[in-house]
Amino acid sequence: MAVQVEELADNKVRLKVDVPREDIRHAIEHATTDLAGSVKVPGFRPGKVPPQVLRARVGEERLMTEAVESHIGGWFWNAAASTRIRPITQPQYDYDLPASEDDEWSFTATVDVQPKPEVADWTNLEVPYTEAEIPAELVDREIEVLRESIADLAPVEGRPAQTGDVVVVDAVEESGEAQRDLVLELGTGRVLEDVERALIGVAPGETRAIEYALPDGSSRTTQVTVKEIKEKVLPPADDELARAASEFDTYAELRADIESSLREQLEDELDAAFRAETVDRLVAASNATASGPLVDARARELLNQLGRSLDRRGISADLYLQLSGQTPEQLAEGVRAEAAQSVARELVLEAAADKLGIEVSDDEVEELIREQAEAAGEDPDEVVAQIRESGRFETLRADLRLKETLDRIVSEVKRISPDLADARDKLWTPDKETASTETKLWTPASKEPA
C-alpha cells in the first residue's frame, strides 16, 4: 500500500492510504462469505447463497460497506507500522465507498500520535560495563558436575543412608499397591522433601512409615523399606576423566574448554545487561516518558503474556499473587510501570534511528526471516510469504531497525567501571529527586521477550 503522511498540529497526523485493487477484491470476497452466513434468502440454506444472488439481495452498497468496515482497521495499522507513527487513539476515517472491485481505492485517517522525544547525545553518556571474569571455583563446580555424571556406585556397609547416597527401596502404599526396587538419589531434590528427610539415617533392611503431603492438602502414609545403599565414587580429575567424559585428551584441554564456554555465556549475559542499561540511561537522559492508550495496550499485552506463562506452568493467578507477595492492584501498577518504560525505550530508539538515518531494506528483513526459517527446518520462501501476508513483515523491519540503532549507540557511549558508576550514582543531583523505575522488559538487546 502507498501511504502519505501529513503532520498536523497538536501531535496529530493524517494518513492517505492507497489500497490496491487486489486487497479490495479480497475484502469483498470475505464480506460476501460473511454475509452469506448471516443473510436469510428464501430457498437457500445459510452459507449456501450464491454470490450473484447475495449481491442482488443485499445490494452493492451494503456489500462494499461490509468489505471496507471489516478491513479498514487492518489496512490502517499496517500503514501506521510502515510509516512508524505511534497512534494513541482510534483513528477517524474519511472515505467514499469503492465504485467497484476493479478500481484502486483510498481513504484518509486522522489520529493522535505519541510525540517523539528529543534524544540526548549518547556519546556523552556514561554506562557501567563489567568485564567477564571466571573464578576458578566456578570451573571447579562444572568439573564436579562432570565427575558426578560418570561416577561409579559402590555398595555401602556399616552405616545408614546419608545425603548424596543412592538408595534402592520398596514402597508399599496404604492401599497395598507396591513399587519395587525404586532407585532414589538423596540430596538432589528429585524426591519429595518429606520422603528424603525420612530416609536419611535409615539402615539397610529397615522399614519406615513415611507420611507426606499431597497437592490437595491431604496426606498419605507409605511403608518404605531400604534394600541397598550405594555411594558415588567420583573419578579423579585427570586426563582419563577428560577422555572418558569429553572429546579432549587432556584434563588441561577440558578445563580450558569449560572456562571458555562459561566466559562466552557470561559475556553474552553481561552484554545484554549493558545494552539494557544503556537504553534505560538514554531514556532518563532524554527525559522520555510514555502514557495514555499506547501504554494501556502494552500493559494488557504484558498481562496476557503473564497469564499464558502461568497457564503453561499450571499456576493460578491467586497462587502467583501469593508467591510474589502482591495484591492485584500492586501487580497492575507494576505491569503498567514496565509497559511505560518499554514504550519509552522504543520511542527513544526510534528518535535515535531517525537522527542517524538508519533504514532497513526488504532484503535485510528477508535475510533474517530466511536464517530463522532454515534454523527451524522450515521452507524459507514459504515463511517469507506467510510473514508478508500476516502483516508481520513491517513489525520485523521495525524491530531490526531498533536493534541496529542500539548497536550503534552502545558502540559510542562511554564505558566506565561499575565502581565509578556506583560512586557517581551516590552523588546527589536535582534529577534524582524523582525515583526511577526498575524494569525487566524486552529491549532490542534481549534474546527474547520478558
N, C-alpha and C positions, 0 to 999 in steps of 0.2 A: 504493500500500500504506500502511495505517495502521501507525505504529511507535510503541511506547512504550519509553522508556529508563529503566532503573533503575540508579543508580550504586551500586556495591558497594565493599567495602574493597579495599585493595592494588591500586588502579588497574584495577579490573575493572568491566565494565558488563554488564547483562543486557538484551537487546532482546527485546521481544514483537512479532512481525511478523504482521499480518493479511494473508493473501494472498487477493485477490479470486477469485471462482469462475471468472472468465474466464481468469485465469492458470493455475488448476488444470486447466481443460479443455485449454488449450494444452499444458501439460506432459504430460497423459495422451495427447494426440494424438501428441506427439513420442515418448513411450515406446512407444506402440503400433507406430509406424513402425520404431523401432529394434529392438524385439523381433521384429517380423515378418521382419526381415532376418537374424536370428540363430537363431530357434527353428525347429526342423525339425518340420513337421507332415506326416504321410503324405498324399500326394495333392496337395500344393501345392508349388510352387517357392518358394525363399527370396525373401521380399519380396512374395509374391503371396497371403499368407494373409489372408482376410477378417477384419476387426476382431472380429466376433462369434465366429468360430471361434478366433481367437487368445485372446480373453478366456476362453473355455471351456477352452482348453488350459492356459494358464499360471495362471489364477485371478486374481481381483480384487486379492488382497493383493500378489502379485508385481508386477502392473501398477502399483499405487499406489506400491509401494516404488521401482520403477524411475523413475516420474514425479517423486517427491519427491527422491530421491538425485541425479538428474541436473540438478535445477533449484534446489535449496535454496541452493547456493553463490551463484548469481546473485541470488536474492532477498535473501540476507543482505547482499551487498556493495552492492546498490542501497539497502537500508535503512541501512547504515552511512554511505553517501555522503549520504543525505538528512538524517541526524542529525549529520553532521560529526564522527563519532568516528574515531579513528585506531587500528584494530586492529593489534597487533604479534604476534599468534599466530593460529593457526587456531581458529575458534570451536568450542565444544561445543554440539551441538544437543540439544534435548529436544522431542519431539512424539509424537502419535499419528497414525497414517495417516488421510488423509481418509476419511470414511464413504462419500462418493460425489462425483462430479464436479459435482453440483448444489449443493453446500454450500460456504460460505466456510470457510477453514481457517487455522489459525495455528500458529506454532512459536516457541520461545524459543531464543536463542543467547547464551551467556556467553563473554566474550572479554576478554583483557588489552588495555589501550589505552595509548597513549603519553600520559603526563601532560602537561598544558598548563603552559607556563612562566608565571611571574609577570612580565608585561610591564612594562618600565621606563617612566618618564614621558618620553615622547619630546619633550615641549615644552621640556625642558632639554637635549636632545641637540644637539650642535654638529656640523654636517656641512659639509665644504668644498664650495663652489659656484663654478664658473668661468663668468664671463661670456663670451659668444661675441664674439670679435674676429677679423675677417677682414683679414689683412695684404694690402697692395696686390700683393705678389708672387704671392699665390695667384690673384687675379683676373687678373694678367698671364699666368699659366700657362694659365688657361682661354681667354684671348684667343688665345694662341699655338696652342692645340689647334684653335680655330675657324679661324684663319688657315691652319693646315695642311690642314684638311678641304676648303678651296676653293682651294688653291694651284694655280697653273699649272705644267706641266712643260716645261722648256726644254732643248733638246739641249746637251750639254757637249762642248767641243772643247779639245784641248791638255792634258788631264790625265787621270789614271786615276781609277777609281771610289773614292769615299770614303763614310764614314758619312753617311747622310741622302740619298744618291743613290737613284734608281730605275734599275735596270739591266734590259735585255732580253737574255735569254740563250737559247742552245740547249744542252740537256743530253743526252748520249748515254751510256747505261749500258753495262756490260761485255758484256751480252747483245746489244747492238746496238739495243735499244729506245731511241727518241729522243723527247724532248719539245721542241717548237719554240716560240720566242717567249714563253718564260716571263717574267713581269714580277715582279721581286723588289725590295722596298724594304729597303735595308740600314740596320741600326740599330734596327729595330722589334722584333726578337726573333721574327718570324714565320718566319724561315728558320733551318734548323739552324745551330748556332753554328759548327761546323766549316766549313760551306759559306760562311757570311757572312764569317768571318775570312779565308778563302782568296780571296774576291772583292775584298777591299779592296786597292787598288793595281793592279788589272788594267786594262789599256787596251783600248779598242775593237778588236775583231779578234783579241785574244789568247785563247788556249785554255790552260786549266789542268786537270791531273788532280787531282781533289779526292777525298780519302779521308774517309769519315765513318762513324761507329759506328752500328750497328743495335741495336734494343732487346734482341735475344737475345745481345748481346756480340760478334757478328761485325762485320765492316766491309765496305764496298763502295766502289769507286772509280768516279767518273763524270767524263767529259770535258765541261767546261763552257766554252763559247765566249761571250764578251761581245760582243754585236752593237751595242748602243746604251747610252749613259749619259745620263741626264737628271737635272736638279736641280730642286728645288722653288723656285718663285718666289712668295714669300708676298705677298699684297696688303697695302697699308698699313693700319694700324689707324685707320680714319676712318669718316665717315658712309657711304661707299659699301660698306665691309665690313658695316656694320650692315644696310643694305638688302639686300645680297646673301645674307647668312647668317642673317638673323633676321627677325622681324616688326617691328623697330624702324626708325625713320627716321634716328636719330642715334646716333653712337658713344657719347655720354654715356648715352643711354637703355639701350643694350645693356650697357654696363659696369655700370650701376646694377642692371639685372635679374640679371646674373651674380652680383654681390655679394649681392643679396637671396636668391637661390637657395642660394648657399653658406652664408649666415648661417642660413637656415632648416634646412638639413641639419645644420649644426654644432650648432645649438640642440637639435635632436632627439637628437643623439648625447650632448650634454652633459647633457640632461635624463634620458636613460636611465641614464647613468653616475651621476648624482646620486641617482636613485631606488634604484639597486642599492647605492650606498654607504650610503644612509640605512638600508635594511633590514639590511645587514650590521652597521652600528654599533648598531642596536637589538637585534640578536641578541646582540652582545657585551655590551651594557649590561644585558640581561636574563639573562645567564649561561645562555642556552638551548643545550641540546645534544640530539642525537638519536643513537640507536644501536639495535641489535637488528634484528629481521626487517624493520621498516619501511625502514631504511637499506639492508639487503641487497637488498630488492626494487627500490629506487630505483637502486642501483648496477648491478643486472642490466639495468634499463631503459636506463641510460646507455650501458652496454657494447653493448647491442643497437643503439642508435641510432648509435653509433660504427661498428659493423660494417656497418650498412646504408649509412652515408655513404661508407665506404671502398669498398664494393662498387659504388656508383654511379660512383665516380671510377676504378674499376679498379685500386685499390691493395690489395695483400695485407697481411695483419696483420704479417707479418715485415718487409716494406718499411716499413710505418708505424713500427714499433718502431725500425728502423734510422735512419729520418729524424728521429725525435723523440729519439733517443739514450736510450731507456728499455728496461729489462728488462720482461718480462711482470709480474713482481712489483711493480715500480715503477708501472706503468700501473694495475694493480688497486688499489694503495694510493692513488694519486691520484684515481681514479674514486670510491673509497669516501669519501674526504675531501670530494669535491664533492657526493656524494649526502647525506652527513651535514649539510653546510651547507645544501643545498637544502631538506631536510626541516625543519631548524631555522628557516629563514626562514618557511616556511609555518606552522609551529607558532606562531611569534611573531605573525605577521599574523592568524592565527585568534584568538589570545588578544586581540589589539587589537580585532578586529572584534566579539568578544563584549563587550569593555569599552565600546565605542562603541555597541553595539546595532545594528550595521549588518545589514540583511537585504535580500535581492534577490528581487523578486517574479517570478512567472511571466512577466508582461508585459515586464519588463526583459530577461529571457533571450530571449524570443521576438523582441523588437525587435533584439537583437544578431544572432540567427540570420538573421532576415529581411534585415538590412542586408548581411551577408556573402553570403547566397544571391543577392540581387539584383546585388551587385557581380560575382559569378561567373557571372551569366546563368542561374541555376537557379530553379526554381519554389519560392518561399519556403514555401508551405503544405506541399509535399512534403518539403522539407528539415526543417522543424519536426517533421513526423510521423516521419521517419526517425530523427532525433536522440532523440525521446522513446522510440521503440521500442527503440533501441540501448542506452538507459540513460545516454547521454552528457549528457542534459539537466541532471542534478544536478551533473555534473562542471563543466559550463559555469557553472552557478549559483555553485559554489564558487570558480571562477576569477574571476568577475566580482566576487564579494564581497571577495576579497583585493585586487583592483585598486582597488576603491572605498576600501578601508581604507588602502591605501598612498597614494592620492590625498590622503586626509585627513591622514595622518601627514606627508607631505612639505610640506604647506602650513603645518604647525605647528612643525616643527623650526627650530632657529636656523641660518641660513646664514652661514658665515664664509668668509673668503678662503682659498685654498689655502696661501698663505704662512703665515698664522696657524695653520692646521691642521698644517702641517709642523713649525712651531716647538713646538706643544703635543705633537705625537706624539713629538718627540725628548726631551721631559721624562720622566724615569723615574718610573713608579708601580708599586706592587706587582703590579697585574694584568698588567703587561707581561712578567712572568716566564714567562708561557705564550704561546708564539708563536701568532699567528693563521694561519689557512689561507686562501690566496687561492683564490677560486673563479670560475668563468666560467659559472655555470648560469643557467637561466631564473628570473626573478622576474616578478611581475606588471608590472614596468616594461618588460620585454623586448618587442620586436616579435614574436619567435618564439623556440622552444627552441634552447639552445646545444648 
